[in-house]
Amino acid sequence: MKAVLPYTSFTVAVLLLVLCMAAQAATPDNEVKALREIAEQLKKKDWNFDVDPCTNETSWFTPKLDSRPLYNNSLICNCSNSDGVCHVVELFLGGQDLAGVLPPALVKLPYLKTIDLTRNYLSGNIPSEWGSMQLEYLSICVNNLSGPIPSFLGNITTLGYLSIDNNMFSGTIPHELGKLVNLKNLSLSANNLTGELPVALTKLIKLTEFRISSNNFTGRMTNLFQSWNQLRILEIQASGFEGPIPSSISTLSTLTELRISDLVGEGSNFPNLSSMTGMTKLMLRSCNISGQIPTYISNMRQLQILDLSFNRLEGRIPDLSDLTTLKFMYLTSNFLNGTIPDWIKSRDNRFQIDLSYNNLSEHSAPSCRENLNLFKSFSGRDNSILSECLKYFPCSKDRYFLHINCGGKATTVGNIIYEEDEETAGAAVFVPVRERENWGFSSTGNFRDVTTRNDYVAKNVSALTMKESELYTSARLSPLSITYYARCLANGRYKVKLHFAEIVFRDNRSFYSLGRRIFDVYIQEERVMKDFDIENTARGVDKAVVKNFNAVVNNSVLMIRFYWAGKGTTAASETGAYGPLISAISVESGFIHLNDKMKMTIVVGAVVLVLLLIFMILGILRWKGYLGGRISREKELRRLDLQTGFFTYRQIKAATDNFNVANKIGEGGFGSVYKGLYGTRICIMGYFNLQGRCL
């Protein structure tokens, strides 16, 4: 027995060691090999294959000194398996600028449920190998992917989340996506998708989020909504669809966010949304909606954002005083009338409201304050931009030019001084620049899903080499609409130069280069540019584009508006990097204008010139004999007896009684010959050669 005990103790120790090693289960060789292929296809170079990926997570990744909140580098394994090994189940590789392709080798990770490749520079198509995977979560948004949405995605029936936003996918939505009966989130925004929505999508009865903004769909929105009774978020901005908003939307009582904008074609009355009492964000912008704002909106007690701008709404603003959670309200560019309600006047600056471009009663205007935009809010006056905010700034004289360095400091380019524009903008701000009388701006809109951005100004961080680079180091940025107005201008024609440069997006193999900025430009309320893309026009970033226009000023005011119509990207390169961007504005009169000294000089000169002309005419008339009458004729005739041979025209005219035909005696080689009389003397005179002789 004594000989056996040490052996038994050793055996037990070995067994315990083996059990401990077994407890630290390793990743299977086939999955490690698959990770090698995935890294190669993604062009990812910081995985450390000298250690086990599941059991050495801290040393599996090369440390990344990156403070960007968009960066994610995680591999998650499940080691609680009956086979005693670890399996890769989740892979997060976001914000890393990976420049490869979507890896077909993902199919070799049989336990993979989640793949997130958001914000990279991956290109190519979705690999067909993915059609046999059992994914539950797939996000490949903000990449450089293209091609059609493959129908084989409909085979991944385990999918609950699918996001392919902010790519270059084209073609129609395959009806096979209707087989994804477990899908809760479907995001297809910011691509180049066309056609109509397939009816098969009505089978996605578990949908809670549906986003299809900024595409090129055709036709009207269909009645897909009636089967989506669990939908919480619906986003259809600038999708290409025609109006009106279908009545079936009223069945979506679970909605908390509704964003529909920029519908084309037929309009309608305000849709019935009375059942959506849990709404937090309601946006029906530029949908050609008429009628009055419904009072049932006051029942949406959790509402934070209300945007009904750029419609044809009329009537009075309803009482929404019970909406204590409301932070932003945009009723911009409608036909609202009546007085401004007291509940709006009593709100503090935390409540931001925009009533610009309406027909309200001016006498109800409150005193000017921040975060209440009343730009062109009133009817009954030519320059309603003045409102109460500019009543102490009357025009002291006519202006003939204006130069603004938008969003930047004052700078001189050549002999032109560009004025500074560093005023703070905001979600609902009318800025009459206090130090000047002749210009300001109106800013409307908040950056969607961004709570910390307040500057509304873009700054360039790279070295600029273009001509007049001083104008492009900063720019004014707007999430929806910004109007620059120039006042006190003399009426007449003007030349307008708009300076643009894309200084936010980058031009490299990075997700920072994947943004698409598209907006419209209006001058004097006439659209002069539609779907303008700075980067495409300039053929790159940090390159200047100058657009020239003509404008007519009739009421001393010139307005230039930059408007985002919902197109382009909103999350690339990062959330909030979208909307109109303007670097500088230059306005010059297209007619001759004079100062007071020049005007006086011209008046005096004109008087002198008129007097000289009068004296010259009198002299000519006198020389021709039209002045002086009988005395002049006798004077000329008295001189005839002193001359023979050559005569002046006046002398011949006097002697022949103004070339009376009775005194014509014939024709000579130099024209007519006349008889001239002076007393008893007779003179023979030629009309053209002014020669003759008196007898």
Legacy VTK file of the C-alpha trace (Angstrom):
# vtk DataFile Version 3.0
C-alpha trace
ASCII
DATASET POLYDATA
POINTS 695 float
0.000 0.000 0.000
2.781 2.380 0.819
4.309 1.830 -2.636
1.075 2.615 -4.383
0.186 5.888 -2.673
2.788 8.115 -4.372
1.762 6.694 -7.743
-1.863 7.354 -6.988
-1.137 10.922 -5.894
0.822 11.580 -9.057
-2.001 10.179 -11.142
-4.513 12.392 -9.437
-2.312 15.431 -10.020
-1.976 14.620 -13.688
-5.704 14.167 -14.019
-6.357 17.489 -12.342
-3.930 19.184 -14.704
-5.622 17.609 -17.658
-9.008 18.737 -16.379
-7.737 22.276 -15.908
-6.340 22.337 -19.404
-9.615 20.996 -20.685
-11.419 23.790 -18.856
-9.374 26.273 -20.931
-10.926 25.025 -24.148
-9.157 26.103 -27.326
-10.544 27.340 -30.644
-10.819 24.516 -33.206
-8.111 24.466 -35.864
-10.641 24.780 -38.684
-12.009 28.024 -37.198
-8.497 29.439 -36.668
-7.741 28.603 -40.284
-10.974 30.307 -41.330
-9.978 33.419 -39.357
-6.685 33.493 -41.298
-8.619 33.510 -44.575
-11.046 36.133 -43.297
-8.158 38.402 -42.258
-6.604 38.041 -45.700
-9.857 38.816 -47.508
-10.575 41.821 -45.288
-6.936 42.962 -45.476
-6.826 42.959 -41.690
-3.289 42.683 -40.338
-3.456 43.022 -36.548
-4.704 39.564 -35.525
-2.042 37.630 -33.579
-2.196 34.021 -34.724
0.554 33.001 -32.292
-2.100 32.779 -29.557
-5.531 31.250 -29.345
-8.175 33.810 -30.376
-10.813 32.720 -27.848
-8.669 32.150 -24.754
-6.199 35.025 -25.262
-8.456 37.881 -26.196
-6.193 40.590 -24.762
-3.180 39.481 -26.828
-5.141 38.339 -29.893
-5.537 41.953 -31.018
-2.693 44.366 -31.487
-3.507 47.350 -29.247
-5.004 50.203 -31.243
-4.244 53.717 -30.105
-7.454 55.199 -31.434
-9.798 57.480 -29.564
-12.536 57.400 -32.206
-15.792 56.178 -30.690
-16.652 54.497 -34.008
-13.786 52.013 -33.701
-14.655 48.459 -32.662
-12.359 45.415 -32.703
-13.986 42.475 -30.931
-14.166 38.720 -31.380
-16.558 36.904 -29.058
-16.513 33.176 -28.468
-18.801 30.699 -26.767
-16.820 28.190 -24.727
-19.802 26.618 -22.960
-20.266 23.864 -25.480
-20.788 20.149 -25.040
-17.815 19.403 -27.294
-15.459 21.164 -24.847
-14.091 23.700 -27.353
-14.657 27.419 -28.057
-16.519 28.605 -31.131
-16.484 32.075 -32.676
-20.028 33.441 -32.474
-19.683 37.226 -32.902
-17.304 39.420 -34.891
-17.256 43.226 -34.603
-14.812 45.032 -36.899
-16.167 48.570 -37.123
-14.487 51.836 -38.061
-11.171 50.254 -39.106
-10.887 51.356 -42.750
-10.542 47.750 -43.875
-10.063 47.948 -47.640
-10.654 44.378 -48.742
-13.861 42.588 -49.709
-16.668 40.928 -47.824
-15.016 37.628 -46.849
-16.565 34.473 -48.340
-14.622 32.541 -45.657
-17.119 33.651 -43.022
-19.105 30.593 -44.039
-16.316 28.482 -42.489
-17.291 29.747 -39.018
-20.331 27.497 -38.573
-21.341 28.925 -35.188
-21.104 32.603 -36.262
-24.306 34.499 -35.466
-23.252 38.154 -35.595
-21.125 40.008 -38.116
-20.673 43.794 -37.927
-18.406 45.393 -40.554
-19.810 48.909 -40.219
-17.691 51.867 -41.399
-14.894 50.373 -43.444
-13.809 50.686 -47.062
-14.872 47.245 -48.248
-15.807 46.929 -51.916
-17.361 44.389 -54.248
-20.560 42.386 -53.883
-22.151 40.283 -51.165
-20.590 36.799 -51.584
-22.954 33.981 -52.519
-21.413 31.755 -49.816
-23.246 33.780 -47.204
-26.581 32.370 -48.361
-25.978 29.156 -46.390
-25.059 30.831 -43.091
-27.249 30.964 -40.002
-26.655 34.616 -39.150
-28.911 36.498 -36.792
-27.286 39.941 -37.099
-25.689 41.374 -40.267
-24.513 44.978 -40.622
-22.334 46.087 -43.540
-23.436 49.729 -43.637
-21.105 52.620 -44.560
-18.870 50.789 -47.019
-18.135 50.975 -50.726
-20.165 47.920 -51.695
-22.085 47.716 -54.966
-24.150 45.461 -57.177
-27.705 44.258 -56.605
-29.111 43.047 -53.318
-28.758 39.272 -53.829
-31.878 37.152 -53.612
-29.999 34.456 -51.662
-30.124 36.687 -48.581
-33.675 35.427 -48.308
-32.226 32.018 -47.409
-30.799 33.317 -44.125
-34.149 32.933 -42.409
-32.541 33.264 -38.979
-31.776 36.941 -39.617
-33.320 39.360 -37.172
-31.246 42.415 -38.151
-30.133 43.431 -41.665
-28.504 46.798 -42.407
-26.849 47.647 -45.724
-27.243 51.456 -45.499
-24.813 53.912 -47.041
-23.416 51.827 -49.887
-23.855 51.821 -53.660
-26.280 48.928 -54.042
-28.546 49.219 -57.091
-31.482 47.489 -58.722
-34.722 46.444 -57.104
-35.407 44.905 -53.705
-35.669 41.143 -54.279
-38.999 39.664 -53.273
-37.066 36.824 -51.614
-36.460 39.122 -48.655
-40.048 38.375 -47.781
-38.849 34.973 -46.522
-36.977 36.628 -43.632
-39.919 36.112 -41.311
-37.796 36.660 -38.191
-36.527 40.044 -39.371
-37.083 42.915 -36.963
-34.807 45.550 -38.485
-34.438 46.234 -42.231
-32.316 49.253 -43.223
-31.674 49.950 -46.922
-31.186 53.742 -46.906
-28.650 55.781 -48.914
-28.199 53.450 -51.879
-29.301 53.590 -55.526
-32.238 51.211 -55.296
-35.019 51.500 -57.861
-38.422 50.086 -58.728
-41.320 49.435 -56.381
-41.391 47.748 -52.996
-42.225 44.043 -53.406
-45.538 42.941 -51.960
-43.719 40.015 -50.347
-42.423 42.383 -47.675
-45.868 42.282 -46.094
-44.833 38.898 -44.678
-42.274 40.577 -42.394
-44.789 40.824 -39.589
-42.115 41.044 -36.882
-40.598 44.267 -38.276
-39.959 46.969 -35.700
-37.696 49.210 -37.845
-37.890 49.912 -41.587
-35.610 52.487 -43.255
-35.440 53.103 -47.025
-34.489 56.788 -47.315
-32.460 58.391 -50.122
-33.081 55.949 -52.952
-34.660 56.135 -56.405
-37.854 54.133 -55.968
-40.767 54.763 -58.302
-44.518 54.880 -57.985
-46.551 55.438 -54.858
-45.994 54.100 -51.397
-47.983 50.897 -51.111
-50.145 49.578 -48.291
-47.384 47.426 -46.849
-47.853 49.018 -43.478
-51.117 47.339 -42.616
-49.398 44.045 -41.710
-46.578 45.620 -39.682
-48.439 46.030 -36.426
-45.242 45.892 -34.354
-43.433 48.645 -36.265
-41.836 51.301 -34.077
-39.609 53.219 -36.529
-40.546 54.077 -40.128
-38.203 56.219 -42.195
-38.911 57.125 -45.834
-37.007 60.338 -46.605
-36.341 61.378 -50.216
-37.013 57.840 -51.393
-38.315 58.828 -54.820
-41.883 57.777 -54.001
-44.872 59.814 -55.043
-47.514 61.042 -52.655
-49.920 60.950 -51.063
-49.108 59.196 -47.797
-51.315 56.065 -47.826
-54.213 55.989 -45.394
-53.096 52.563 -44.125
-50.399 54.307 -42.114
-53.075 55.045 -39.528
-52.956 51.383 -38.400
-49.383 51.715 -37.081
-50.380 52.522 -33.524
-47.046 51.299 -32.117
-44.957 53.882 -33.998
-42.584 55.974 -31.922
-40.632 57.520 -34.835
-42.116 58.502 -38.196
-39.987 60.290 -40.774
-41.373 60.868 -44.270
-40.048 63.639 -46.467
-39.727 64.999 -49.997
-42.564 63.145 -51.658
-43.199 64.123 -55.260
-46.481 64.401 -57.086
-49.923 64.466 -55.531
-50.478 65.834 -52.056
-53.133 65.146 -49.462
-54.624 66.327 -46.222
-52.904 65.582 -42.937
-52.859 61.776 -42.417
-54.680 60.258 -39.475
-52.043 59.564 -36.809
-54.328 59.876 -33.817
-53.607 56.348 -32.548
-49.861 56.974 -32.270
-49.860 58.402 -28.770
-46.380 57.025 -28.030
-44.729 59.097 -30.757
-41.377 60.690 -29.842
-40.238 61.967 -33.270
-42.724 63.020 -35.938
-41.477 64.404 -39.235
-43.688 64.930 -42.285
-41.552 67.389 -44.228
-42.091 68.510 -47.798
-44.924 66.027 -48.337
-47.333 68.486 -50.010
-49.737 68.252 -47.062
-52.589 70.730 -46.891
-55.226 71.581 -44.326
-54.750 72.395 -40.682
-52.418 70.968 -38.060
-54.550 68.425 -36.154
-55.170 69.045 -32.488
-54.671 65.369 -31.599
-50.916 65.964 -31.733
-51.315 67.347 -28.221
-52.048 63.758 -27.104
-48.545 62.628 -28.074
-47.258 63.379 -24.590
-43.768 61.902 -25.242
-43.140 63.922 -28.421
-39.651 65.450 -28.590
-39.353 66.547 -32.241
-42.172 67.855 -34.458
-41.238 68.756 -38.037
-44.050 69.733 -40.412
-41.995 72.156 -42.482
-42.239 72.900 -46.211
-45.863 71.893 -46.687
-49.075 73.809 -47.458
-50.543 73.854 -43.978
-52.814 76.743 -43.095
-54.908 78.022 -40.251
-53.782 78.696 -36.699
-51.104 76.979 -34.655
-52.891 74.591 -32.257
-52.427 74.530 -28.511
-49.556 72.110 -27.793
-48.771 73.455 -24.369
-49.226 70.014 -22.784
-46.226 68.644 -24.709
-43.704 69.305 -21.963
-41.112 66.976 -23.550
-41.133 68.834 -26.876
-37.662 70.241 -27.649
-37.800 71.071 -31.376
-40.743 72.270 -33.458
-40.414 73.205 -37.130
-43.411 74.728 -38.905
-41.193 76.390 -41.492
-42.512 77.419 -44.916
-46.256 76.920 -44.666
-49.290 79.222 -44.902
-50.041 79.424 -41.204
-51.887 82.551 -40.111
-53.342 84.116 -37.022
-51.417 85.101 -33.931
-48.425 83.458 -32.325
-49.889 81.516 -29.360
-49.021 82.561 -25.831
-47.749 79.071 -24.992
-44.951 79.590 -27.540
-44.080 83.022 -26.161
-43.842 81.646 -22.622
-41.399 78.839 -23.457
-37.758 79.359 -22.487
-34.711 78.992 -24.744
-34.537 75.236 -24.249
-37.559 74.980 -26.511
-36.497 75.671 -30.108
-39.171 76.620 -32.601
-39.035 77.791 -36.186
-41.978 79.726 -37.641
-40.098 81.235 -40.588
-41.790 81.681 -43.965
-45.439 81.925 -42.846
-48.261 84.495 -42.826
-48.703 85.171 -39.127
-49.974 88.407 -37.632
-47.056 90.698 -36.920
-48.656 92.434 -33.961
-48.454 89.158 -32.033
-44.665 88.888 -32.402
-42.816 88.581 -29.087
-39.565 90.333 -28.395
-36.618 88.804 -30.216
-34.854 85.982 -28.456
-32.647 83.027 -29.182
-34.109 79.786 -30.525
-37.257 81.436 -31.887
-36.971 82.028 -35.627
-39.434 84.564 -37.036
-37.613 85.202 -40.330
-40.250 86.140 -42.934
-42.963 84.941 -40.577
-45.429 87.752 -41.079
-47.800 88.972 -43.754
-48.582 92.499 -44.807
-45.164 94.038 -45.292
-42.624 94.007 -48.071
-39.624 93.150 -45.934
-41.019 90.874 -43.265
-37.490 89.655 -42.571
-37.100 92.806 -40.525
-39.789 91.918 -37.963
-39.065 93.352 -34.552
-35.492 92.111 -34.582
-34.292 94.797 -36.981
-36.578 97.702 -36.221
-33.619 99.686 -34.813
-31.494 99.035 -37.877
-32.911 101.109 -40.733
-30.879 101.355 -43.925
-28.616 104.383 -43.819
-27.726 104.234 -47.525
-27.920 102.049 -50.582
-25.465 99.148 -50.838
-24.037 97.787 -54.065
-21.974 94.780 -52.976
-21.587 92.175 -50.244
-18.806 89.681 -49.486
-19.104 87.077 -46.682
-16.591 84.462 -45.539
-19.230 81.985 -44.393
-18.437 80.424 -41.029
-15.024 82.091 -40.870
-13.016 85.141 -39.957
-12.710 88.347 -41.955
-10.202 87.965 -44.760
-8.922 89.942 -47.743
-8.604 88.334 -51.158
-7.070 90.647 -53.730
-8.827 93.966 -53.236
-11.991 92.414 -51.798
-12.660 92.300 -48.061
-14.802 89.327 -47.011
-16.669 90.001 -43.780
-16.500 87.564 -40.895
-19.343 85.162 -40.195
-18.658 83.548 -36.843
-22.091 83.989 -35.298
-23.469 80.962 -33.474
-26.196 79.208 -35.434
-28.702 76.661 -34.163
-31.840 74.662 -34.765
-34.141 77.697 -34.990
-32.107 80.881 -35.227
-32.573 84.212 -36.972
-29.265 86.080 -36.895
-29.401 89.788 -37.691
-25.697 90.526 -37.412
-25.744 93.276 -34.810
-22.552 95.027 -35.880
-23.939 95.557 -39.388
-27.165 96.715 -40.906
-27.028 94.989 -44.253
-26.962 91.194 -43.821
-27.644 88.191 -41.624
-28.939 84.635 -41.896
-31.721 82.288 -40.836
-30.835 78.729 -39.748
-33.348 75.871 -39.526
-32.992 72.247 -38.438
-31.124 70.027 -36.004
-28.698 67.270 -36.948
-30.624 64.030 -36.716
-29.672 61.608 -33.965
-26.969 64.014 -32.741
-27.328 65.586 -29.313
-23.873 67.153 -28.831
-23.306 69.117 -32.046
-23.863 72.839 -31.627
-21.432 74.677 -33.868
-23.061 74.401 -37.344
-19.655 75.290 -38.787
-17.215 72.983 -40.579
-13.478 73.485 -40.166
-10.838 72.224 -42.575
-7.988 70.330 -40.911
-5.810 69.761 -43.991
-3.482 72.031 -45.957
-5.256 73.735 -48.844
-3.512 74.498 -52.119
-6.310 75.987 -54.188
-6.463 79.635 -55.199
-8.004 81.941 -52.574
-7.666 79.185 -49.975
-8.508 81.658 -47.195
-12.171 81.329 -48.176
-12.250 77.565 -47.754
-10.689 76.929 -44.348
-14.195 77.019 -42.846
-17.767 76.829 -44.056
-21.280 77.296 -42.764
-23.080 73.955 -42.337
-26.817 73.354 -42.023
-28.803 70.194 -41.248
-31.817 71.418 -43.236
-31.986 74.995 -44.489
-29.993 78.182 -44.157
-30.892 81.495 -45.784
-28.437 84.363 -46.144
-30.141 87.688 -46.729
-28.646 90.968 -47.906
-30.657 94.110 -47.283
-30.281 97.817 -48.087
-29.285 96.938 -51.658
-30.035 99.416 -54.432
-32.581 97.938 -56.805
-31.190 96.492 -59.998
-29.315 93.507 -61.391
-26.565 91.788 -59.394
-23.936 89.164 -60.027
-23.832 86.435 -57.368
-20.819 84.176 -56.809
-21.157 81.174 -54.506
-17.922 79.555 -53.318
-17.975 75.856 -52.378
-15.411 73.255 -51.294
-15.923 69.858 -49.655
-13.838 70.106 -46.489
-15.569 67.479 -44.327
-15.291 64.272 -46.344
-11.829 62.952 -47.162
-10.380 61.659 -50.429
-8.676 58.434 -49.361
-9.296 54.732 -48.879
-11.219 55.336 -45.696
-14.840 55.388 -44.616
-14.303 59.129 -44.106
-14.449 59.423 -47.904
-17.798 57.668 -48.322
-20.152 60.567 -47.607
-22.377 61.985 -50.343
-23.505 65.588 -49.786
-26.439 66.595 -51.994
-28.491 69.782 -51.653
-30.409 72.477 -53.552
-29.723 76.208 -53.919
-32.312 78.986 -54.257
-31.760 82.652 -55.159
-34.701 85.004 -54.676
-36.867 81.886 -54.042
-36.006 80.427 -57.457
-34.152 77.109 -57.482
-30.931 77.580 -59.413
-29.227 74.268 -58.518
-30.866 70.899 -57.830
-29.054 67.893 -56.328
-25.779 69.793 -56.198
-22.813 67.640 -55.138
-19.692 69.662 -54.322
-17.251 66.759 -54.450
-18.496 65.428 -57.790
-18.529 68.883 -59.360
-15.012 69.719 -58.122
-13.787 66.165 -58.838
-12.410 65.757 -55.371
-12.334 67.195 -51.877
-10.504 70.352 -50.797
-11.062 71.757 -54.288
-12.891 74.999 -54.965
-16.042 75.329 -57.040
-17.402 78.789 -57.864
-20.911 79.079 -59.281
-22.045 82.319 -60.953
-25.618 83.564 -61.131
-27.588 86.705 -61.967
-30.207 88.097 -59.622
-32.625 91.008 -59.649
-33.313 93.088 -56.528
-36.643 94.912 -56.513
-37.291 95.555 -52.825
-33.749 96.162 -51.561
-33.424 92.538 -50.363
-31.521 89.584 -51.825
-32.032 86.080 -50.366
-29.850 83.016 -51.003
-31.087 79.741 -49.519
-29.333 76.362 -49.237
-31.723 73.452 -48.665
-31.183 69.747 -47.887
-33.868 67.701 -49.647
-33.141 64.475 -47.761
-30.750 62.978 -50.321
-27.247 61.615 -49.860
-25.815 60.022 -46.742
-26.582 60.932 -43.142
-24.310 58.476 -41.285
-21.190 58.600 -43.476
-18.587 59.333 -42.550
-20.228 59.860 -39.172
-23.685 60.758 -37.967
-24.467 64.414 -38.651
-21.968 64.984 -41.476
-24.505 66.046 -44.095
-26.520 69.042 -45.275
-25.702 72.209 -47.251
-22.153 73.546 -46.994
-21.239 77.067 -48.197
-17.762 78.619 -47.988
-18.219 82.195 -49.210
-20.722 84.517 -50.885
-19.910 87.419 -53.186
-22.544 89.847 -54.492
-21.688 92.701 -56.894
-23.992 95.122 -58.683
-24.272 94.611 -62.422
-24.899 98.303 -63.097
-22.942 101.568 -62.746
-23.448 103.227 -59.383
-22.189 106.639 -58.305
-21.373 108.259 -54.994
-22.567 111.770 -54.070
-19.369 113.511 -55.259
-19.495 111.749 -58.589
-23.178 112.573 -58.962
-22.483 116.318 -58.354
-19.619 116.277 -60.836
-21.807 114.687 -63.482
-24.638 117.179 -62.885
-22.297 120.179 -63.234
-20.662 118.666 -66.292
-24.027 118.011 -67.883
-25.112 121.628 -67.365
-21.894 122.949 -68.896
-22.218 120.581 -71.832
-25.802 121.671 -72.495
-24.782 125.326 -72.463
-21.920 124.652 -74.888
-24.292 122.842 -77.228
-26.732 125.747 -77.128
-24.006 128.288 -77.968
-22.681 126.075 -80.746
-26.108 125.716 -82.301
-26.715 129.461 -82.136
-23.340 130.065 -83.765
-24.095 127.674 -86.586
-27.504 129.209 -87.143
-25.982 132.660 -87.222
-23.270 131.487 -89.619
-25.921 129.980 -91.875
-27.828 133.239 -91.857
-30.841 131.913 -90.016
-30.342 134.518 -87.340
-30.108 138.261 -87.834
-32.912 138.742 -90.461
-32.839 141.870 -92.613
-29.907 143.552 -90.889
-27.599 140.590 -91.530
-28.646 140.403 -95.197
-27.967 144.106 -95.802
-24.604 143.800 -94.039
-23.539 140.964 -96.295
-24.779 142.777 -99.406
-22.749 145.903 -98.512
-19.621 143.782 -98.604
-20.291 142.659 -102.210
-19.102 145.923 -103.736
-15.735 145.468 -102.141
-15.091 141.997 -103.556
-14.909 140.375 -106.931
-14.081 136.797 -107.813
-14.797 134.723 -104.685
-17.749 135.127 -102.333
-18.838 133.560 -99.115
-21.923 131.412 -98.931
-23.660 134.031 -96.838
-22.923 136.742 -99.438
-24.327 134.675 -102.289
-27.368 133.699 -100.234
-28.077 137.370 -99.419
-27.598 138.618 -103.018
-29.811 135.919 -104.571
-32.618 136.327 -102.041
-31.942 132.877 -100.505
-31.397 131.286 -103.936
-34.795 132.363 -105.242
-35.616 130.396 -108.417
-36.546 133.707 -110.041
-32.871 134.695 -109.906
-31.578 131.406 -111.425
-30.228 132.119 -114.933
-28.772 128.714 -115.896
-26.545 125.720 -115.251
-22.756 125.764 -115.521
-19.992 123.186 -115.160
-20.072 123.666 -111.392
-23.830 123.675 -110.956
-26.487 126.417 -110.869
-25.735 130.056 -111.741
-27.708 132.849 -110.136
-28.250 136.559 -110.721
-27.551 138.627 -107.651
-28.793 142.183 -107.111
-27.397 144.957 -104.999
-28.918 148.320 -105.749
-28.349 148.858 -109.506
-25.460 146.419 -109.662
-25.926 142.948 -111.070
-23.694 140.054 -109.944
-23.374 136.672 -111.619
-22.682 133.959 -108.950
-22.048 130.189 -108.936
-23.871 128.092 -106.263
-21.215 125.392 -105.720
-17.914 127.074 -106.523
-18.867 130.371 -104.791
-17.346 132.352 -107.678
-18.773 135.289 -109.651
-18.432 138.913 -110.782
-20.435 142.076 -110.223
-21.029 144.417 -113.186
LINES 1 696
695 0 1 2 3 4 5 6 7 8 9 10 11 12 13 14 15 16 17 18 19 20 21 22 23 24 25 26 27 28 29 30 31 32 33 34 35 36 37 38 39 40 41 42 43 44 45 46 47 48 49 50 51 52 53 54 55 56 57 58 59 60 61 62 63 64 65 66 67 68 69 70 71 72 73 74 75 76 77 78 79 80 81 82 83 84 85 86 87 88 89 90 91 92 93 94 95 96 97 98 99 100 101 102 103 104 105 106 107 108 109 110 111 112 113 114 115 116 117 118 119 120 121 122 123 124 125 126 127 128 129 130 131 132 133 134 135 136 137 138 139 140 141 142 143 144 145 146 147 148 149 150 151 152 153 154 155 156 157 158 159 160 161 162 163 164 165 166 167 168 169 170 171 172 173 174 175 176 177 178 179 180 181 182 183 184 185 186 187 188 189 190 191 192 193 194 195 196 197 198 199 200 201 202 203 204 205 206 207 208 209 210 211 212 213 214 215 216 217 218 219 220 221 222 223 224 225 226 227 228 229 230 231 232 233 234 235 236 237 238 239 240 241 242 243 244 245 246 247 248 249 250 251 252 253 254 255 256 257 258 259 260 261 262 263 264 265 266 267 268 269 270 271 272 273 274 275 276 277 278 279 280 281 282 283 284 285 286 287 288 289 290 291 292 293 294 295 296 297 298 299 300 301 302 303 304 305 306 307 308 309 310 311 312 313 314 315 316 317 318 319 320 321 322 323 324 325 326 327 328 329 330 331 332 333 334 335 336 337 338 339 340 341 342 343 344 345 346 347 348 349 350 351 352 353 354 355 356 357 358 359 360 361 362 363 364 365 366 367 368 369 370 371 372 373 374 375 376 377 378 379 380 381 382 383 384 385 386 387 388 389 390 391 392 393 394 395 396 397 398 399 400 401 402 403 404 405 406 407 408 409 410 411 412 413 414 415 416 417 418 419 420 421 422 423 424 425 426 427 428 429 430 431 432 433 434 435 436 437 438 439 440 441 442 443 444 445 446 447 448 449 450 451 452 453 454 455 456 457 458 459 460 461 462 463 464 465 466 467 468 469 470 471 472 473 474 475 476 477 478 479 480 481 482 483 484 485 486 487 488 489 490 491 492 493 494 495 496 497 498 499 500 501 502 503 504 505 506 507 508 509 510 511 512 513 514 515 516 517 518 519 520 521 522 523 524 525 526 527 528 529 530 531 532 533 534 535 536 537 538 539 540 541 542 543 544 545 546 547 548 549 550 551 552 553 554 555 556 557 558 559 560 561 562 563 564 565 566 567 568 569 570 571 572 573 574 575 576 577 578 579 580 581 582 583 584 585 586 587 588 589 590 591 592 593 594 595 596 597 598 599 600 601 602 603 604 605 606 607 608 609 610 611 612 613 614 615 616 617 618 619 620 621 622 623 624 625 626 627 628 629 630 631 632 633 634 635 636 637 638 639 640 641 642 643 644 645 646 647 648 649 650 651 652 653 654 655 656 657 658 659 660 661 662 663 664 665 666 667 668 669 670 671 672 673 674 675 676 677 678 679 680 681 682 683 684 685 686 687 688 689 690 691 692 693 694
